Amino acid sequence: MANSADQEHPTKAFGWAAADTSGVLSPFKFSRRETGERDVRFKVLYCGICHSDLHMAKNDWGTSTYPIVPGHEIVGIVTEVGSKVEKFKVGDRVGVGCMVGACHSCDSCDNDLENYCPKMIFTYGAPYHDGTNTYGGYSDVMVAEERYVVRIPDNLPLDAGAPLLCAGITVYSPLQHFGLTKPGMHVGVVGLGGLGHVAVKFAKGFGVKVTVISTSPSKKKEAIEHLGADYFLVSRDPDQMQAAMGTMDGIIDTVSAVHPLVPLIGLLKSQGKLVMVGAPNRPLELPVFPLIMGRKVVAGSCIGGMKETQEMIDFAGKHNITADVEVIPMDYVNTAMERLEKADVRYRFVIDIGNTLKSA
């Protein structure tokens, strides 16, 4: 039996979905499962728009099944919990990020790395354990297993905190895993978009020196004065790049476009690490010689496990780290997607679901 503040119509849900590869979203009625004994049900108040929502809506990666309700930066207030739920109660502020399931029996799951489980289940557009398709956060209600729900600190605003459930953990996890959190270290951040601006904030939260590496000289003032970076490097300026050679302990590369890696590898100290979190759609060129000569590492990283995601959001609460967001009404979502495609956002759109999603 579930404990509920509102058990009326427990399976009815309403959101916006893409019906085909046009990616155009429109109102959509569907069902959420009943709240199971280990499930948390919550009223969705805000949902961030991630670049992957755009790709999935248009089937750019060839994996989309329609109708698709995007959204994996979902926050809201608990309305019901299953009888075996231990960590949450009605009224709690919670969130769900990029995944809602995994096998719970492999090495990755045993080590709190559900994100690397071969059977990891994405929050939307994926088959769930019961055979149904998962639907994301562009909707009025969310149901997820307790393990995949995080508690949002009371001091973190829900709208600006929502993108941390994807963008935040995507940059926090590699900073932690690759040991780039020691005060005094020097970390580079390539690209100043949705991921990059959050990477700067987390790196500064750890107390490291941060250099933003960008092709756009116009972003220098923003990077240093607003986001708190220490230095700014124009990657197209050979003199600037030459002067910074061999100065960085690690680099978080957030760029999803095809771009040269050799100049970035050159910026690393010996034994430095270049970590890719952006996903270019074509292979990048990677000569081995520059790696051998400095025992340098090129690595990848994908979100983080649930234990680390909770640690990340708690760290964000402690250090007042939020995304810079533009809050939009639900019916603006298609325009927002068009703007996102042109990188016309600083730095993350967040849909005000609670106030603007009108059920049909």
C-alpha positions as a Markdown table, in Angstrom:
| # | Residue | x | y | z |
|---|---|---|---|---|
| 1 | Met | 0.0 | 0.0 | 0.0 |
| 2 | Ala | 1.3 | 3.5 | -0.9 |
| 3 | Asn | 1.2 | 6.6 | 1.3 |
| 4 | Ser | -0.4 | 9.3 | -0.7 |
| 5 | Ala | -1.3 | 12.9 | -0.6 |
| 6 | Asp | -3.3 | 12.6 | -3.8 |
| 7 | Gln | -4.3 | 9.2 | -5.2 |
| 8 | Glu | -6.9 | 10.5 | -7.7 |
| 9 | His | -6.2 | 9.1 | -11.2 |
| 10 | Pro | -2.9 | 7.5 | -10.2 |
| 11 | Thr | -2.1 | 6.4 | -13.7 |
| 12 | Lys | -3.2 | 9.3 | -15.9 |
| 13 | Ala | -0.5 | 11.6 | -17.2 |
| 14 | Phe | -0.2 | 14.5 | -19.6 |
| 15 | Gly | 2.8 | 15.9 | -21.4 |
| 16 | Trp | 4.2 | 16.9 | -24.7 |
| 17 | Ala | 5.6 | 14.4 | -27.1 |
| 18 | Ala | 7.3 | 14.1 | -30.5 |
| 19 | Ala | 5.4 | 11.8 | -32.9 |
| 20 | Asp | 7.9 | 11.5 | -35.7 |
| 21 | Thr | 11.3 | 12.6 | -36.9 |
| 22 | Ser | 10.2 | 16.2 | -37.5 |
| 23 | Gly | 10.8 | 16.5 | -33.7 |
| 24 | Val | 7.9 | 18.8 | -33.3 |
| 25 | Leu | 6.3 | 18.4 | -29.9 |
| 26 | Ser | 2.6 | 18.6 | -29.1 |
| 27 | Pro | 0.2 | 17.7 | -26.2 |
| 28 | Phe | 0.0 | 14.0 | -25.4 |
| 29 | Lys | -2.0 | 11.9 | -23.0 |
| 30 | Phe | -0.5 | 8.7 | -21.6 |
| 31 | Ser | -0.3 | 6.6 | -18.5 |
| 32 | Arg | 2.2 | 6.3 | -15.7 |
| 33 | Arg | 2.4 | 3.0 | -13.8 |
| 34 | Glu | 0.8 | 2.7 | -10.4 |
| 35 | Thr | 3.2 | 3.5 | -7.6 |
| 36 | Gly | 4.9 | 0.3 | -6.7 |
| 37 | Glu | 6.2 | -0.6 | -3.3 |
| 38 | Arg | 9.7 | 0.9 | -4.0 |
| 39 | Asp | 8.4 | 3.7 | -6.2 |
| 40 | Val | 8.3 | 7.5 | -5.6 |
| 41 | Arg | 5.6 | 9.5 | -7.4 |
| 42 | Phe | 6.1 | 13.2 | -7.8 |
| 43 | Lys | 4.4 | 16.2 | -9.3 |
| 44 | Val | 6.8 | 17.6 | -11.9 |
| 45 | Leu | 7.5 | 21.4 | -11.4 |
| 46 | Tyr | 10.4 | 22.0 | -13.8 |
| 47 | Cys | 12.3 | 20.1 | -16.5 |
| 48 | Gly | 15.5 | 21.2 | -18.2 |
| 49 | Ile | 16.0 | 20.8 | -21.9 |
| 50 | Cys | 19.1 | 18.9 | -22.8 |
| 51 | His | 20.7 | 18.8 | -26.2 |
| 52 | Ser | 20.0 | 15.1 | -26.3 |
| 53 | Asp | 16.3 | 15.8 | -26.1 |
| 54 | Leu | 16.6 | 17.6 | -29.4 |
| 55 | His | 18.6 | 14.7 | -30.9 |
| 56 | Met | 16.1 | 12.1 | -29.6 |
| 57 | Ala | 13.1 | 14.0 | -30.7 |
| 58 | Lys | 14.5 | 14.0 | -34.3 |
| 59 | Asn | 15.9 | 10.5 | -34.1 |
| 60 | Asp | 19.4 | 11.9 | -34.9 |
| 61 | Trp | 21.0 | 8.9 | -33.3 |
| 62 | Gly | 18.7 | 6.3 | -34.9 |
| 63 | Thr | 17.4 | 4.9 | -31.5 |
| 64 | Ser | 14.2 | 6.8 | -31.0 |
| 65 | Thr | 10.8 | 5.1 | -30.7 |
| 66 | Tyr | 7.7 | 7.3 | -31.1 |
| 67 | Pro | 5.8 | 8.8 | -29.4 |
| 68 | Ile | 8.7 | 10.2 | -27.3 |
| 69 | Val | 8.2 | 12.4 | -24.3 |
| 70 | Pro | 11.7 | 13.9 | -23.7 |
| 71 | Gly | 13.2 | 15.3 | -20.5 |
| 72 | His | 15.8 | 13.9 | -18.0 |
| 73 | Glu | 16.4 | 16.9 | -15.8 |
| 74 | Ile | 13.2 | 16.5 | -13.8 |
| 75 | Val | 12.4 | 18.1 | -10.4 |
| 76 | Gly | 9.3 | 18.3 | -8.3 |
| 77 | Ile | 7.5 | 17.5 | -5.1 |
| 78 | Val | 6.7 | 14.0 | -3.8 |
| 79 | Thr | 3.0 | 13.1 | -3.8 |
| 80 | Glu | 3.1 | 9.4 | -3.0 |
| 81 | Val | 5.6 | 6.8 | -1.9 |
| 82 | Gly | 5.5 | 3.0 | -2.0 |
| 83 | Ser | 5.3 | 1.0 | 1.3 |
| 84 | Lys | 9.0 | -0.1 | 1.1 |
| 85 | Val | 10.4 | 3.4 | 0.3 |
| 86 | Glu | 12.8 | 4.5 | 3.0 |
| 87 | Lys | 14.5 | 7.7 | 1.9 |
| 88 | Phe | 11.5 | 9.9 | 0.8 |
| 89 | Lys | 8.2 | 11.1 | 2.1 |
| 90 | Val | 5.3 | 13.1 | 0.7 |
| 91 | Gly | 6.3 | 16.7 | 0.3 |
| 92 | Asp | 10.0 | 16.1 | -0.3 |
| 93 | Arg | 11.8 | 18.1 | -3.0 |
| 94 | Val | 13.2 | 15.5 | -5.5 |
| 95 | Gly | 14.6 | 14.9 | -8.9 |
| 96 | Val | 15.2 | 12.3 | -11.6 |
| 97 | Gly | 18.1 | 12.5 | -14.0 |
| 98 | Cys | 19.1 | 10.5 | -17.1 |
| 99 | Met | 18.3 | 6.9 | -15.9 |
| 100 | Val | 15.5 | 5.1 | -14.2 |
| 101 | Gly | 16.7 | 1.5 | -14.1 |
| 102 | Ala | 19.6 | -1.0 | -14.4 |
| 103 | Cys | 20.2 | -4.7 | -13.7 |
| 104 | His | 21.4 | -4.3 | -10.1 |
| 105 | Ser | 23.6 | -7.4 | -10.4 |
| 106 | Cys | 26.6 | -6.6 | -12.5 |
| 107 | Asp | 30.0 | -5.2 | -11.4 |
| 108 | Ser | 29.0 | -1.6 | -12.4 |
| 109 | Cys | 25.8 | -1.7 | -10.4 |
| 110 | Asp | 27.5 | -3.3 | -7.4 |
| 111 | Asn | 30.0 | -0.4 | -7.4 |
| 112 | Asp | 27.3 | 2.3 | -7.6 |
| 113 | Leu | 28.0 | 2.9 | -11.3 |
| 114 | Glu | 24.5 | 2.1 | -12.7 |
| 115 | Asn | 25.3 | 4.5 | -15.5 |
| 116 | Tyr | 27.7 | 2.0 | -16.9 |
| 117 | Cys | 25.4 | -1.0 | -16.6 |
| 118 | Pro | 24.9 | -2.8 | -19.9 |
| 119 | Lys | 21.2 | -2.9 | -19.1 |
| 120 | Met | 20.9 | 0.7 | -17.9 |
| 121 | Ile | 17.4 | 2.1 | -18.7 |
| 122 | Phe | 17.2 | 5.7 | -19.9 |
| 123 | Thr | 14.5 | 8.0 | -18.4 |
| 124 | Tyr | 12.8 | 8.3 | -21.7 |
| 125 | Gly | 12.6 | 6.4 | -25.0 |
| 126 | Ala | 13.7 | 3.1 | -23.6 |
| 127 | Pro | 12.0 | -0.2 | -22.8 |
| 128 | Tyr | 11.3 | -0.5 | -19.0 |
| 129 | His | 11.4 | -3.8 | -17.0 |
| 130 | Asp | 7.7 | -4.3 | -17.6 |
| 131 | Gly | 8.0 | -3.9 | -21.4 |
| 132 | Thr | 6.5 | -0.4 | -21.6 |
| 133 | Asn | 8.4 | 2.5 | -23.0 |
| 134 | Thr | 9.8 | 5.1 | -20.6 |
| 135 | Tyr | 8.4 | 8.7 | -20.8 |
| 136 | Gly | 10.4 | 11.7 | -19.6 |
| 137 | Gly | 9.8 | 14.9 | -17.7 |
| 138 | Tyr | 8.0 | 17.1 | -20.2 |
| 139 | Ser | 4.9 | 15.9 | -18.3 |
| 140 | Asp | 2.9 | 16.6 | -15.2 |
| 141 | Val | 3.8 | 13.5 | -13.1 |
| 142 | Met | 6.8 | 11.2 | -12.7 |
| 143 | Val | 7.1 | 7.7 | -11.2 |
| 144 | Ala | 10.6 | 6.2 | -10.5 |
| 145 | Glu | 12.1 | 3.6 | -8.3 |
| 146 | Glu | 13.6 | 5.1 | -5.1 |
| 147 | Arg | 17.1 | 4.2 | -6.1 |
| 148 | Tyr | 16.9 | 6.6 | -9.1 |
| 149 | Val | 15.5 | 9.5 | -7.2 |
| 150 | Val | 17.7 | 12.2 | -5.6 |
| 151 | Arg | 16.9 | 14.6 | -2.8 |
| 152 | Ile | 17.2 | 18.3 | -3.8 |
| 153 | Pro | 18.7 | 20.4 | -1.0 |
| 154 | Asp | 16.3 | 23.0 | 0.4 |
| 155 | Asn | 18.5 | 25.9 | -0.5 |
| 156 | Leu | 18.8 | 24.9 | -4.2 |
| 157 | Pro | 16.2 | 26.6 | -6.4 |
| 158 | Leu | 14.3 | 23.9 | -8.3 |
| 159 | Asp | 14.4 | 25.6 | -11.7 |
| 160 | Ala | 18.2 | 26.4 | -11.8 |
| 161 | Gly | 19.0 | 23.1 | -10.0 |
| 162 | Ala | 17.2 | 20.9 | -12.6 |
| 163 | Pro | 20.0 | 20.9 | -15.2 |
| 164 | Leu | 22.5 | 19.6 | -12.7 |
| 165 | Leu | 20.8 | 16.2 | -12.9 |
| 166 | Cys | 22.4 | 15.8 | -16.4 |
| 167 | Ala | 24.8 | 18.6 | -17.1 |
| 168 | Gly | 26.0 | 18.8 | -13.4 |
| 169 | Ile | 26.8 | 15.1 | -13.0 |
| 170 | Thr | 28.3 | 14.9 | -16.5 |
| 171 | Val | 31.1 | 17.3 | -15.4 |
| 172 | Tyr | 31.3 | 16.5 | -11.7 |
| 173 | Ser | 31.9 | 12.8 | -12.1 |
| 174 | Pro | 35.1 | 13.1 | -14.3 |
| 175 | Leu | 36.5 | 15.9 | -12.1 |
| 176 | Gln | 36.2 | 13.5 | -9.2 |
| 177 | His | 37.2 | 10.2 | -10.9 |
| 178 | Phe | 40.3 | 11.6 | -12.6 |
| 179 | Gly | 41.5 | 13.4 | -9.4 |
| 180 | Leu | 41.1 | 16.9 | -10.7 |
| 181 | Thr | 39.7 | 18.4 | -7.5 |
| 182 | Lys | 42.8 | 19.2 | -5.5 |
| 183 | Pro | 43.1 | 22.9 | -4.7 |
| 184 | Gly | 45.9 | 24.5 | -6.7 |
| 185 | Met | 45.5 | 22.2 | -9.7 |
| 186 | His | 44.9 | 23.7 | -13.1 |
| 187 | Val | 41.9 | 22.5 | -15.1 |
| 188 | Gly | 40.9 | 23.5 | -18.6 |
| 189 | Val | 37.2 | 23.5 | -19.7 |
| 190 | Val | 36.7 | 23.4 | -23.5 |
| 191 | Gly | 33.5 | 25.0 | -24.7 |
| 192 | Leu | 31.2 | 27.4 | -22.7 |
| 193 | Gly | 27.7 | 26.0 | -23.2 |
| 194 | Gly | 25.3 | 24.1 | -21.1 |
| 195 | Leu | 28.0 | 21.7 | -19.9 |
| 196 | Gly | 31.0 | 24.0 | -19.9 |
| 197 | His | 29.5 | 26.8 | -17.8 |
| 198 | Val | 28.6 | 24.2 | -15.1 |
| 199 | Ala | 32.0 | 22.6 | -15.3 |
| 200 | Val | 33.6 | 26.0 | -14.5 |
| 201 | Lys | 31.4 | 26.4 | -11.4 |
| 202 | Phe | 32.1 | 22.9 | -10.0 |
| 203 | Ala | 35.8 | 23.2 | -10.7 |
| 204 | Lys | 35.9 | 26.5 | -8.8 |
| 205 | Gly | 33.8 | 24.9 | -6.1 |
| 206 | Phe | 36.7 | 22.4 | -5.6 |
| 207 | Gly | 39.2 | 25.2 | -5.4 |
| 208 | Val | 41.1 | 24.6 | -8.6 |
| 209 | Lys | 42.4 | 27.1 | -11.1 |
| 210 | Val | 40.2 | 27.1 | -14.2 |
| 211 | Thr | 41.0 | 28.1 | -17.8 |
| 212 | Val | 38.1 | 28.3 | -20.3 |
| 213 | Ile | 39.2 | 27.3 | -23.8 |
| 214 | Ser | 37.0 | 28.6 | -26.5 |
| 215 | Thr | 37.0 | 29.5 | -30.2 |
| 216 | Ser | 35.0 | 32.7 | -29.3 |
| 217 | Pro | 37.0 | 35.6 | -27.9 |
| 218 | Ser | 33.7 | 37.3 | -27.2 |
| 219 | Lys | 33.1 | 34.9 | -24.3 |
| 220 | Lys | 36.1 | 36.1 | -22.3 |
| 221 | Lys | 34.3 | 38.6 | -20.1 |
| 222 | Glu | 31.4 | 36.2 | -19.4 |
| 223 | Ala | 33.8 | 33.4 | -18.5 |
| 224 | Ile | 35.9 | 35.4 | -16.1 |
| 225 | Glu | 33.6 | 38.1 | -14.7 |
| 226 | His | 30.4 | 36.1 | -14.5 |
| 227 | Leu | 31.4 | 32.4 | -14.1 |
| 228 | Gly | 34.6 | 33.0 | -12.1 |
| 229 | Ala | 37.1 | 31.4 | -14.4 |
| 230 | Asp | 40.7 | 32.4 | -13.8 |
| 231 | Tyr | 42.0 | 32.5 | -17.4 |
| 232 | Phe | 40.6 | 32.5 | -20.9 |
| 233 | Leu | 42.3 | 30.9 | -23.9 |
| 234 | Val | 41.3 | 31.5 | -27.5 |
| 235 | Ser | 41.9 | 28.1 | -29.1 |
| 236 | Arg | 42.3 | 29.6 | -32.6 |
| 237 | Asp | 45.1 | 31.9 | -31.4 |
| 238 | Pro | 48.4 | 30.0 | -31.9 |
| 239 | Asp | 50.4 | 32.4 | -29.6 |
| 240 | Gln | 48.0 | 32.0 | -26.7 |
| 241 | Met | 48.0 | 28.2 | -27.1 |
| 242 | Gln | 51.8 | 28.0 | -27.3 |
| 243 | Ala | 52.1 | 30.1 | -24.2 |
| 244 | Ala | 49.9 | 27.7 | -22.3 |
| 245 | Met | 51.5 | 24.5 | -23.4 |
| 246 | Gly | 52.2 | 22.0 | -20.6 |
| 247 | Thr | 50.3 | 23.9 | -17.9 |
| 248 | Met | 47.2 | 21.9 | -17.2 |
| 249 | Asp | 46.6 | 18.9 | -15.0 |
| 250 | Gly | 43.4 | 18.0 | -16.8 |
| 251 | Ile | 40.9 | 19.2 | -19.3 |
| 252 | Ile | 37.2 | 18.6 | -19.5 |
| 253 | Asp | 36.1 | 18.8 | -23.1 |
| 254 | Thr | 32.4 | 19.5 | -23.5 |
| 255 | Val | 32.4 | 20.2 | -27.3 |
| 256 | Ser | 30.1 | 18.1 | -29.4 |
| 257 | Ala | 31.3 | 19.3 | -32.8 |
| 258 | Val | 34.3 | 17.8 | -34.5 |
| 259 | His | 37.4 | 19.6 | -33.4 |
| 260 | Pro | 41.2 | 19.0 | -33.2 |
| 261 | Leu | 42.5 | 17.2 | -30.1 |
| 262 | Val | 46.3 | 17.6 | -30.6 |
| 263 | Pro | 46.3 | 21.3 | -29.5 |
| 264 | Leu | 44.4 | 20.3 | -26.3 |
| 265 | Ile | 46.8 | 17.4 | -25.6 |
| 266 | Gly | 49.6 | 19.9 | -25.9 |
| 267 | Leu | 48.1 | 22.0 | -23.1 |
| 268 | Leu | 48.4 | 19.1 | -20.6 |
| 269 | Lys | 51.3 | 18.6 | -18.3 |
| 270 | Ser | 52.9 | 15.2 | -18.5 |
| 271 | Gln | 50.5 | 12.6 | -17.1 |
| 272 | Gly | 47.7 | 15.0 | -17.7 |
| 273 | Lys | 44.1 | 13.8 | -18.7 |
| 274 | Leu | 41.9 | 15.0 | -21.5 |
| 275 | Val | 38.3 | 13.8 | -20.7 |
| 276 | Met | 35.7 | 13.9 | -23.4 |
| 277 | Val | 32.1 | 14.5 | -22.2 |
| 278 | Gly | 30.8 | 16.0 | -25.5 |
| 279 | Ala | 29.9 | 13.5 | -28.2 |
| 280 | Pro | 30.9 | 14.5 | -31.8 |
| 281 | Asn | 29.0 | 12.6 | -34.4 |
| 282 | Arg | 32.1 | 11.7 | -36.4 |
| 283 | Pro | 35.4 | 10.1 | -35.2 |
| 284 | Leu | 38.1 | 12.5 | -34.1 |
| 285 | Glu | 41.8 | 12.3 | -35.2 |
| 286 | Leu | 44.0 | 11.1 | -32.3 |
| 287 | Pro | 47.8 | 10.7 | -33.1 |
| 288 | Val | 49.4 | 8.5 | -30.5 |
| 289 | Phe | 52.8 | 10.1 | -30.4 |
| 290 | Pro | 51.8 | 13.1 | -28.2 |
| 291 | Leu | 50.3 | 10.7 | -25.7 |
| 292 | Ile | 53.3 | 8.5 | -25.5 |
| 293 | Met | 55.7 | 11.4 | -25.0 |
| 294 | Gly | 53.9 | 12.6 | -21.8 |
| 295 | Arg | 52.2 | 9.5 | -20.6 |
| 296 | Lys | 49.0 | 11.4 | -21.3 |
| 297 | Val | 45.4 | 10.0 | -21.2 |
| 298 | Val | 42.4 | 10.7 | -23.4 |
| 299 | Ala | 39.3 | 9.4 | -21.7 |
| 300 | Gly | 35.5 | 9.6 | -21.8 |
| 301 | Ser | 32.9 | 9.9 | -19.1 |
| 302 | Cys | 29.1 | 9.5 | -19.1 |
| 303 | Ile | 27.0 | 11.0 | -16.3 |
| 304 | Gly | 27.5 | 9.2 | -13.0 |
| 305 | Gly | 26.0 | 6.6 | -10.6 |
| 306 | Met | 23.1 | 7.5 | -8.3 |
| 307 | Lys | 25.3 | 7.7 | -5.2 |
| 308 | Glu | 27.6 | 10.2 | -6.9 |
| 309 | Thr | 24.6 | 12.1 | -8.3 |
| 310 | Gln | 23.3 | 12.6 | -4.8 |
| 311 | Glu | 26.8 | 13.7 | -3.7 |
| 312 | Met | 27.0 | 16.1 | -6.6 |
| 313 | Ile | 23.6 | 17.8 | -5.8 |
| 314 | Asp | 24.6 | 18.0 | -2.1 |
| 315 | Phe | 27.9 | 19.6 | -3.1 |
| 316 | Ala | 26.0 | 22.1 | -5.4 |
| 317 | Gly | 23.7 | 23.0 | -2.4 |
| 318 | Lys | 26.7 | 23.5 | -0.1 |
| 319 | His | 28.5 | 25.7 | -2.7 |
| 320 | Asn | 25.4 | 27.4 | -4.2 |
| 321 | Ile | 26.1 | 26.0 | -7.6 |
| 322 | Thr | 23.2 | 26.3 | -10.1 |
| 323 | Ala | 22.9 | 26.4 | -13.9 |
| 324 | Asp | 22.3 | 29.7 | -15.6 |
| 325 | Val | 18.8 | 29.1 | -17.0 |
| 326 | Glu | 16.1 | 30.7 | -19.1 |
| 327 | Val | 12.7 | 29.5 | -17.7 |
| 328 | Ile | 10.1 | 29.0 | -20.4 |
| 329 | Pro | 6.4 | 28.1 | -20.6 |
| 330 | Met | 5.5 | 24.6 | -22.0 |
| 331 | Asp | 4.0 | 25.9 | -25.2 |
| 332 | Tyr | 7.3 | 27.7 | -26.1 |
| 333 | Val | 9.2 | 24.3 | -26.2 |
| 334 | Asn | 9.3 | 24.0 | -30.1 |
| 335 | Thr | 10.8 | 27.5 | -30.4 |
| 336 | Ala | 13.2 | 26.7 | -27.6 |
| 337 | Met | 14.3 | 23.6 | -29.6 |
| 338 | Glu | 14.9 | 25.7 | -32.7 |
| 339 | Arg | 17.0 | 28.2 | -30.6 |
| 340 | Leu | 18.9 | 25.3 | -28.9 |
| 341 | Glu | 19.9 | 24.0 | -32.4 |
| 342 | Lys | 21.4 | 27.4 | -33.1 |
| 343 | Ala | 23.1 | 27.6 | -29.6 |
| 344 | Asp | 20.9 | 30.6 | -28.8 |
| 345 | Val | 20.6 | 30.0 | -25.1 |
| 346 | Arg | 22.5 | 31.0 | -22.0 |
| 347 | Tyr | 22.9 | 28.4 | -20.9 |
| 348 | Arg | 20.0 | 26.0 | -20.4 |
| 349 | Phe | 16.3 | 26.2 | -21.1 |
| 350 | Val | 14.1 | 25.0 | -18.2 |
| 351 | Ile | 10.4 | 24.4 | -18.7 |
| 352 | Asp | 8.0 | 25.7 | -16.0 |
| 353 | Ile | 5.9 | 22.5 | -16.0 |
| 354 | Gly | 4.1 | 23.3 | -12.8 |
| 355 | Asn | 2.6 | 26.6 | -13.9 |
| 356 | Thr | 2.3 | 26.3 | -17.6 |
| 357 | Leu | 1.5 | 22.7 | -18.6 |
| 358 | Lys | -2.2 | 22.8 | -19.3 |
| 359 | Ser | -3.9 | 19.4 | -19.5 |
| 360 | Ala | -6.1 | 18.9 | -22.6 |
